[in-house]
Amino acid sequence: MTTRNVLWIMCDQLRFDYLSCYGHPHLRTPNIDALAARGVRFTRAYVQSPVCGASRMSYYTGRYMRSHGANWNGFPLRIGEPTLGDHLAKLGVRNVLVGKTQMQPDTEGMRRLGIDPGSSLGVQIAECGFEPYERDDGLNPDQAPRVPYDDYLRVQGFDAANPWQQWANAADGPDGKLLSGWLLEHADKPARVPEQHSETPYMTRRAMQFIGEAELDGRPWCLHLSYIKPHWPYIVPQPYHAMYDAAHIVPPVRSQQERRDPHPVYAAFMAARVSRNFSRDQVRQRVIPAYMGLIKQIDDQIGVLMRFLAERELLNSTMIAFTSDHGDYLGDHWLGEKDLFHDCSAKVPLIVVDPSPEADPTRGTVSEALVEAIDLAPSFIRYFHGEPKSHVLEGRALQPLLHAETGVDWRRYVFSEYDYAMMSARRTLGTPVDASRLFMVFDGRWKYIHAVGFRPMLYDLQTDPEELHDCGADPACDAECGRLKDALLAWSLRDHNRITMPDARIAAYTEASQLESGFVIGFWDQAELDAARQP
Amino acid sequence: MTTRNVLWIMCDQLRFDYLSCYGHPHLRTPNIDALAARGVRFTRAYVQSPVCGASRMSYYTGRYMRSHGANWNGFPLRIGEPTLGDHLAKLGVRNVLVGKTQMQPDTEGMRRLGIDPGSSLGVQIAECGFEPYERDDGLNPDQAPRVPYDDYLRVQGFDAANPWQQWANAADGPDGKLLSGWLLEHADKPARVPEQHSETPYMTRRAMQFIGEAELDGRPWCLHLSYIKPHWPYIVPQPYHAMYDAAHIVPPVRSQQERRDPHPVYAAFMAARVSRNFSRDQVRQRVIPAYMGLIKQIDDQIGVLMRFLAERELLNSTMIAFTSDHGDYLGDHWLGEKDLFHDCSAKVPLIVVDPSPEADPTRGTVSEALVEAIDLAPSFIRYFHGEPKSHVLEGRALQPLLHAETGVDWRRYVFSEYDYAMMSARRTLGTPVDASRLFMVFDGRWKYIHAVGFRPMLYDLQTDPEELHDCGADPACDAECGRLKDALLAWSLRDHNRITMPDARIAAYTEASQLESGFVIGFWDQAELDAARQP
């Protein structure tokens, strides 16, 4: 049997609708579209939290945010939280990282359990269960730990105290002045770094290097190629910086009505600096062409990577997943960044190419099934012939959908969470740190958002697909709100921590097993006991 | 300053109302009453799950069952779950065990993290953060690992293959036959072991040995003296076996109405063997006098222990807590054992003696505050001048109540959970393993029980203090049910796993800290950035 592998490509902050296969009218992404033609394109895939850190910890553990507890960027993943790497290791599969995870290790927990962060186990824990072939979270200001990419740039002759900041994240200004890529006004300028040495091609090459070495190694692998882009800083090298202009910008999805009497939490997010800036046409016109250029570059690199896999004859044995950790408002709904649950933020592109013959019937098809980011980890485990542990992994393997199995009883709701305690919105609203929480329940039509301490928000995506009308305060929607609140309660009451006891062991427990272990509970006399012991 | 210590006495399966200070009409418990006279007696203390293992893991972690995930007896406590011992160690306090914990170590998790179960750290983890001076879970059938008490009995001349089973848990029958203490019909007979060598005095002596040794050691300690009794097997040595008879038995709290159209989950528990047996007067009359004798013996031993502490002049520096891990139906409500949420099961006695002068105003008083078992761990930490971490410990230190502080904003609801997947009730009902769950919300008057997949149960303890009338199906109670369901939702949506990030660090995070770390998000140009950087 051929060795099976998984190539799991993740973009960062890539909206679901900025790919041609997802309907963008001007951005052509033929290489990603080709993946969709070979696999299943999911149109209702949601992340478990629309922010990098929390979303990724859900992807990497297969568990909801409330289960892994790493609620936001920089919140360490608690020690002992089982990761995809732990599950794959049991199957003899290497779980390898090239790129970003935003993992923050639980050093206090490691100390408590006497684990040396420098040991190979310590590194694996610190890297969220990945073997870090190349770890780079992509945001490397002076204060951040240095990354190998810095050294790479230096070797190529791009020397500087902080090569990332001064070459990859800067443009040339007049009089030899550097223009910072952190500032939105510079998004139309080319990054100083030549394209072939920018981050996306660099990471693609690192992935190919790994794949080449892994061929010699022989063990199966799951490679997480985790591109930093099109996440800000919005700056891209030439020629990508000039490929798109105002004519290619999709108009913002927003209405004046949204600003009249909005939900208080929504209002607080609209009041944030990034939202105010992205609500200005000037900002959108400067930034969106760069955002599109960054995506186009990724698409080109995926073309390089696919040709590489084809040459090595790996396409028939490699499951390929392409997705993102969340979207980007880009001024839609008068918002910038991500964080809330409109589709452009909480919904992501997801394409899965399963090379198995069982998946032949679904090639090139579109699935509207309600899919969660946590479904990928169990799907990979299943691809490697493992059995995902349902008491640990809260997602569902996608194979029944990929293989067009009949009679599949799929989930009826997707859930997503957001902890805004670290955001300016918390200060605007004056909400307590432990009560600054939002929860999304979406049933395919109604999107209900439970806001702790406030009324809910509600959108009917059937009549209002652009999510411009929040009917959470409309008494006519009370019944929908009640139904979805009940679904939220049912979900939140589910076990999130019973990770040491599998369902099967519980199901097998009977009075007979109790008696076998010597425990005699509630029997009156020997006769009653003897009767119970009869087979 | 005198070294402070904590003596934390726990009984197992002791109902709240089988002590004279809690109103039992026939059972005199003067030594426990004396504790109440010196401290605060709580009349609304509830456990987080009415079953040994789950309740104890909540006591030992200060966290709800849904947080620690050890839902039932024998479910391992997940590796990395912080325990009281972890918190006390940071304060230089020894956390010491004499008796029962029912801790099951997460050996799979230990393997995953490379922790040797034989190392001192491994032992501490395996013992739930305790230094096991004497570990004995009290149920020692032939199949169980042997305990030091076995050797003790042998040294005293009570030799046998299983001394616990053959001496402590057996009575002499006719013709030299052993009568098993596991069987209820033998509860009226004296255990074969002489009283001074039975488990309760043995554990008391072990506690005193520890205290004596600790005096030489000098470090402060928290000693968990965890009696196995009055948990079944219901058998007690003489003279305690004959102290009580039918005249001393409180009539059962039950009504025929309870058996007419009961809630399906309640019905399934009534149908269990132990419930059917305890619904027979013969069983109650045989068992309850033994149960009372076991309690009387504990009370006498607490007298021994208190005299020991007084002689050593430790009473003025030692906080003493006396409680239980859950109650015992004893035939009330047509039920045996514990598991459901009637007061005789989910409510426990709780007496806290705080020797600090600040507690002088409350000595001998009664508190009706809504108290949870998870409040003890933070109370102990506070007694040792520590600051309980609110993002880890979900209980609240009791000191504001013990010190009669004014303006205390105490909790308005207590919560308890039950996972009945391991019970015969699950088979009776045919509920899925992961949906066999009950949740109690009690506000001091209304006790609401959310039963996944069924209608709720509801009791009004103001008009129905004996909990004989379930009004959960009465439309007149819909508003109460709705209000309490909302409280349940709010509770279940709270963070249960954000244990790596303290509230204070989150509260301190601002745009300024973001800029200091080099992240520039959403700024248009340098002027805007400079303005934000102005102090």
Interface residues (C-beta under 8 A of the other chain):
Chain A: R66 S67 H68 G69 A70 N71 W72 F75 P76 L77 R78 I79 G80 E81 P82 D86 D106 E108 G109 R112 L113 G114 I115 S119 L121 I125 L139 P141 D142 Q143 A144 S180 W182 L183 L184 E185 W232 A272 R273 V274 S275 N277 F278 R280 V283 G336 E337 S390 H391 D419 A421 M422 S424 R427 V433 D434 R437 F439 H450 V452 K485 L488 L489 A490 S492 L493 R494 D495 H496 N497 R498 I499 T500 M501 D503 I506 A507 Y509 T510 E511 E516 S517 G518 F519 V520 I521 G522 F523 W524 D525 Q526 L529 A532
Chain B: R66 S67 H68 G69 A70 N71 W72 F75 P76 L77 R78 I79 G80 E81 P82 D86 D106 E108 G109 R112 L113 G114 I115 S119 L121 I125 L139 P141 D142 Q143 A144 S180 W182 L183 L184 E185 W232 A272 R273 V274 S275 N277 F278 R280 V283 G336 E337 S390 H391 D419 A421 M422 S424 R427 V433 D434 R437 F439 H450 V452 K485 L488 L489 A490 S492 L493 R494 D495 H496 N497 R498 I499 T500 M501 D503 I506 A507 Y509 T510 E511 E516 S517 G518 F519 V520 I521 G522 F523 W524 D525 Q526 L529 A532
